[in-house]
Amino acid sequence: MSGFQRENCNPERVGVSAKASYLYRMIDLRSDTFTLPTREMREAMYNAPLGDDVFGEDPSINALQEKAAALFGMEAALFCPSGTMTNQIAVKVHTRPGDEIICHEYAHIYNYEGGGVAFNSACQMRFISGNRGLITADEVAARINPAHDIHAARTSLVEVENTCNKGGGSCYELEELKQISALCKQHDLKFHMDGARLWNALVAKKETPETYGQLFDSISICLSKGLGCPVGSLLLGSTGFIREALRVRKKLGGGMRQAGMLAAAGSYALEHHVARLAEDHLKARRLQEALEDCLWVKAIERVETNIVIFYLHPGREEKAFLDRMKEQDILLIGMGQGKLRFVTHLDVSMEQVDQVAEVLKKLN
Ligand SMILES: *Cc1c(COP(=O)(O)O)cnc(C)c1O
């Protein structure tokens, strides 16, 4: 299947650069953002009924938003160009300047959103470390500032990431999230989930979106990661929250017009690309197994979903390793200090994963 969908997108067909053609033949395990839309997804996009979404008149966007809200049992949803935007909007709506946000130090909203929390919301962060990017209710409780203390910043938001990217695709236990949610209610704090890869967590834990919808004031989910869409993320919450979110999206320049073509890809993916994530998790386990046999690997993070993080032995140079893999047409990402990452997805087949496993085993 994957060979076919990439054939459909072969850059040589439109006469593009040598670099693009070169990337096209690689086994690209850098990220699940590199997926290309399948033929069926493109057909759904081509056939999408369209309108002007800034006027609320794009039927495909409205359908996607309603579908997603219903899946999570939440009141409303908002389609946005990126997961960075859905997270940033949530932070903006939930906070006031000078507030404090409790999250893990691995949080995407802190590490990978260009300082957006400071830029857009003028908030500061209070970090929790360890445990593969997952935080506990006790750790949160210990960091909530007393509401009456004018010396301390006002704690207003708790943020979790599920799965956690920097934590190696780690997943929360539902029970822990329930406890954090109860704690937030008790202290009148908002609770946001960065669920860029929430579908991976739901599939791995065999849980339903509805269970999660009950626990959060807002959830951000990406369509452009493992679900294989070219663009798009959804922000979910109450009707009042989404009304405010719409204002912020407008200010950020995220109001799009006939973007129903993108939303149609999202609706297609929610129907056809969720259950198959289990295959991506299997592929990640195969890579983990291959790495376990490699003497040059110092450690591997526990693999729960589609991300495999491992560490090279000191003395092994990260760049040299990446170059050797590249010579074999395999791409992965270096996260610094000998920390490396594979992400499996629908454009890398099980056969290609086996091929990578063979290459890994032969390296010494
Ligand atoms: C990818 C990702 C996002 C959103 O990224 P965009 O590229 O802006 O869509 C947010 N959080 C996490 C954990 C991610 O992996």
The ligand as an SDF file (V2000), in Angstrom:
LIG
                    3D

 15 15  0  0  0  0  0  0  0  0999 V2000
    3.5330   17.8420   16.2880 C   0  0  0  0  0  0  0  0  0  0  0  0
    3.1370   18.2090   17.6450 C   0  0  0  0  0  0  0  0  0  0  0  0
    2.3760   19.3490   17.8930 C   0  0  0  0  0  0  0  0  0  0  0  0
    1.8910   20.3030   16.8180 C   0  0  0  0  0  0  0  0  0  0  0  0
    2.7900   20.5610   15.8470 O   0  0  0  0  0  0  0  0  0  0  0  0
    2.4330   21.2970   14.4790 P   0  0  0  0  0  0  0  0  0  0  0  0
    3.5990   20.9560   13.6560 O   0  0  0  0  0  0  0  0  0  0  0  0
    2.3160   22.7310   14.7970 O   0  0  0  0  0  0  0  0  0  0  0  0
    1.1520   20.7430   13.9600 O   0  0  0  0  0  0  0  0  0  0  0  0
    2.0220   19.6030   19.1860 C   0  0  0  0  0  0  0  0  0  0  0  0
    2.3790   18.7980   20.1840 N   0  0  0  0  0  0  0  0  0  0  0  0
    3.0910   17.6810   19.9870 C   0  0  0  0  0  0  0  0  0  0  0  0
    3.4340   16.7910   21.1320 C   0  0  0  0  0  0  0  0  0  0  0  0
    3.5080   17.3550   18.7040 C   0  0  0  0  0  0  0  0  0  0  0  0
    4.2270   16.2460   18.5080 O   0  0  0  0  0  0  0  0  0  0  0  0
  1  2  1  0
  2  3  1  0
  2 14  2  0
  3  4  1  0
  3 10  2  0
  4  5  1  0
  5  6  1  0
  6  7  2  0
  6  8  1  0
  6  9  1  0
 10 11  1  0
 11 12  2  0
 12 13  1  0
 12 14  1  0
 14 15  1  0
M  END
$$$$
